[in-house]
């Protein structure tokens, strides 16, 4: 399967949308584009399975290489392993839902969809890149659409948030850039596989690991660089919030794993206590901060900081199970948070408020949206049967495998934060969804439209598919995680 | 024998001769055909410049003329043709401003004289030739800076320019005479052989370097830049910031890589200092500017700091990246200046506040401005990303990652002020936004070239590869 199609299709759709006049055509064309993309992602999954069960041994499948800048040994080099396939599926699900919930976006609907599709193309490109330059190109490509999407179609302090987000993510990219150049000059290439076989010297790893991990960490809300998350997510329009929390934050986690840990396993081992401390702080602090929020979007943004802490915790623990859990958490949180933001967006579109205290009794007025909200909430607090439980449980088991007092303590603290999650989720649900209708105006509001229903269903399918039958995902991720962990485990035995 | 000599001179000097021929044609038009309207002259001039650019695309043999005073090779031909393209773009974009101007022909005469000067400067194989070329371009540039004849700020800008240019020329000349005293020669090749790194010689070199730093407005030699850029007419500012700077950088890297190669240890550190200062100071001053011309002036100071990274690289990659970046810089900076110039010529508005809500009525202009600014900021998929990445890659070649880190953080700072403009254009609401502006055919062509250049130069890999194949490095 030619992976470049995954990047080209959103771009082609965006170009086609650019030439449409009617907003109706724009919508249907965008939806068509993302739907085909979703189908392609499923096809990719099936063909990946077929190839693996057919005995394909290579770490990366469906690779294709074209020389881009021969003088600098820069290649356009793409390929996938199980982790990438899972991330591509996640992106396809979230993008489809994002287009569906933006159906009535105004003004400048055309520009909105073009930018959104462009954003999607960047994410696909990032997940399939096997060349560090290509990867960095796709990482940074999202700056323009993110800034414009938040600044033009956002709400609240949108300009401030857009600027803050763009600058902080750019700072992350700057760290990544220096790290990449360091790797290039010490490893002699931008090719991920090639560098990983060369085994960078420990002194080099010590210098560049923090740069790369920190740089990618900013994308995934590594404490103390998480401050762009609440403002950015809350001010963004619904679709952009879904993308930001659902996919953009996962770019960071994926980068930490694929680049930093994969290429510099010994340094990862050395720095792992720092990562774990920071991740634990993010988990606990994020959870407590969420309790204090009155605005639903801020609530979900802070809870994203907490949940993304699990990703970093899993990566920092460096056991096979924990890393698998971290990747599952990326997928699970991506779907869950996108669903949550979609539900909040639907509520806000109708009630024009996101303050928990002003809402009440929504279940009676808009049962569908309220159910979606509750489902996302339950997934967030880890109800068995939904994806959150599976992912977090895997992270906890993996973390517990790591002996040592500090690691145990971090695991216990992380587990305990689930209780806090339950508190804020249930409190918000009780207040806003259950109870009496607080405002008589609300009784006139309508329930979800077809497109909103479809968006929610798409995401729920993903959540349930992981929650009910998690083994297909673990099996999918297995070889990819193994090939990353082989180096990290070797790193231990060498020492 | 004489005939072949003559022929080889003509072939070697063909790009310079083309420019001079155009100057003569325009002179004749000016004298003989007084009845020509402005627009006809502009059209003719643009046509000639286009022909000149196309002619420049043909590669001739390498040549050494006048016992090494003048030399040309494929890289130099390419560099000159890049300047040709830039001049054509400036001229196309100047349409709105020029069509009402009284001295259109003079504008082109002066413009092309500076270009001829730059060509001789780039081709110099000798410090004397270099200086002659530089001065040939400085004097007409001053006249151009004061070309808004009715505006006092324009005359003020011209005055500041000539004073600072005289000062920097003084430094250059003093440096050149010291170097001559120390080595007994002015030829690049001969200097390289006789450089001994003694104190006297080094002092001469520092003076020479300062003179060059003045011309590319590297901090701390940048003080003239903002005022001159602000006072001059927009097309002239664009020319100054792109063509003039690009030309000086071309010779800058050549001189350092040939004549002063033995002093590489010395200038490596000096240039790092200049580069860090230029990036940081330029960016910090740009943060608070409200006038777009001043903002772009400080941004161009910061860009100089980045371009210096290519020289610092002291490698083939460094040289190729520098030339490549200047090509990209021509497209992106001229795209931005083109929009600013068009708006300034039609409405007289030049501050960020005036640009609020520009998107409401001028969608195309807004996107051109945004894309150009993103390219200046180095965000993909625009070419600026590739340019900056390769420059920093070259800069990191000697293992100085602290320097590269500072440069990378400067990219973050610079993003802020570029985004400020984008924010004003797309997000801010204004009660009286700029109305729908008419874009003439010629500015339109220029915009199409700029945007295509900005979007395609990076993605198409062979452009860099071609430049790399011509570069020799240190």
HADDOCK unambig.tbl for C-alpha pairs under 7 A between the chains (distance, minus, plus):
assign (segid A and resid 68 and name CA) (segid B and resid 461 and name CA) 5.13 0.50 0.50
assign (segid A and resid 69 and name CA) (segid B and resid 461 and name CA) 5.13 0.50 0.50
assign (segid A and resid 69 and name CA) (segid B and resid 462 and name CA) 6.95 0.50 0.50
assign (segid A and resid 69 and name CA) (segid B and resid 465 and name CA) 6.43 0.50 0.50
assign (segid A and resid 70 and name CA) (segid B and resid 465 and name CA) 6.74 0.50 0.50
assign (segid A and resid 71 and name CA) (segid B and resid 465 and name CA) 6.00 0.50 0.50
assign (segid A and resid 71 and name CA) (segid B and resid 468 and name CA) 6.87 0.50 0.50
assign (segid A and resid 137 and name CA) (segid B and resid 380 and name CA) 6.32 0.50 0.50
assign (segid A and resid 140 and name CA) (segid B and resid 379 and name CA) 6.56 0.50 0.50
assign (segid A and resid 140 and name CA) (segid B and resid 380 and name CA) 6.27 0.50 0.50
assign (segid A and resid 141 and name CA) (segid B and resid 379 and name CA) 6.58 0.50 0.50
assign (segid A and resid 141 and name CA) (segid B and resid 380 and name CA) 4.88 0.50 0.50
assign (segid A and resid 141 and name CA) (segid B and resid 381 and name CA) 6.03 0.50 0.50
assign (segid A and resid 151 and name CA) (segid B and resid 427 and name CA) 6.14 0.50 0.50
assign (segid A and resid 152 and name CA) (segid B and resid 426 and name CA) 6.74 0.50 0.50
assign (segid A and resid 152 and name CA) (segid B and resid 427 and name CA) 5.22 0.50 0.50
assign (segid A and resid 167 and name CA) (segid B and resid 412 and name CA) 6.09 0.50 0.50
assign (segid A and resid 167 and name CA) (segid B and resid 416 and name CA) 6.86 0.50 0.50
assign (segid A and resid 170 and name CA) (segid B and resid 412 and name CA) 5.78 0.50 0.50
assign (segid A and resid 171 and name CA) (segid B and resid 409 and name CA) 6.57 0.50 0.50
assign (segid A and resid 171 and name CA) (segid B and resid 412 and name CA) 5.81 0.50 0.50
assign (segid A and resid 174 and name CA) (segid B and resid 408 and name CA) 5.00 0.50 0.50
assign (segid A and resid 174 and name CA) (segid B and resid 409 and name CA) 6.07 0.50 0.50
assign (segid A and resid 178 and name CA) (segid B and resid 401 and name CA) 6.94 0.50 0.50
assign (segid A and resid 178 and name CA) (segid B and resid 404 and name CA) 6.59 0.50 0.50
assign (segid A and resid 178 and name CA) (segid B and resid 405 and name CA) 5.97 0.50 0.50
assign (segid A and resid 181 and name CA) (segid B and resid 393 and name CA) 6.35 0.50 0.50
